[in-house]
Amino acid sequence: MLRARGFTNAVIEREETTRSSAEAALAVGCTVAQIAKSVIFRAKGSGRPVLVVASGPNRVNEKVIEAAIGERLGKADADYVRERTGFVIGGVAPIGHAQKLEIFIDEDLLQFAEIWAAAGTPNAVFKLTPDELQRMTGGRVIGIK
């Protein structure tokens, strides 16, 4: 997925799960805040998928995202996430999705020299910089809290 898009970041497969931000941080030896977790929402009116790449401990304020997209948000169930992204919950990467997603990046991630993101399975992660995340996704940086 990364190499096909011209990036050289190495994917690390772990024995232990990296499904949650806390598990991923423990597995790679970073802070939970350095985990770039992918949270998928369904826009209620259009049904389009919206991805928020959030710093691990942060909760997404849905009203902020709703204001940015001009539409209310709904929850995305496991089937919706897999159909739209090609990934299972807990392994959703910030790139390489089955469909085009509207993407937002949590501004809190920009404070770190390196961050970690899921790489397509609940046991795989990759290291990147906030700048690489922006280039890879084309996501819009906003405050999500």
Disulfide bonds with the S-S distance in Angstrom:
none
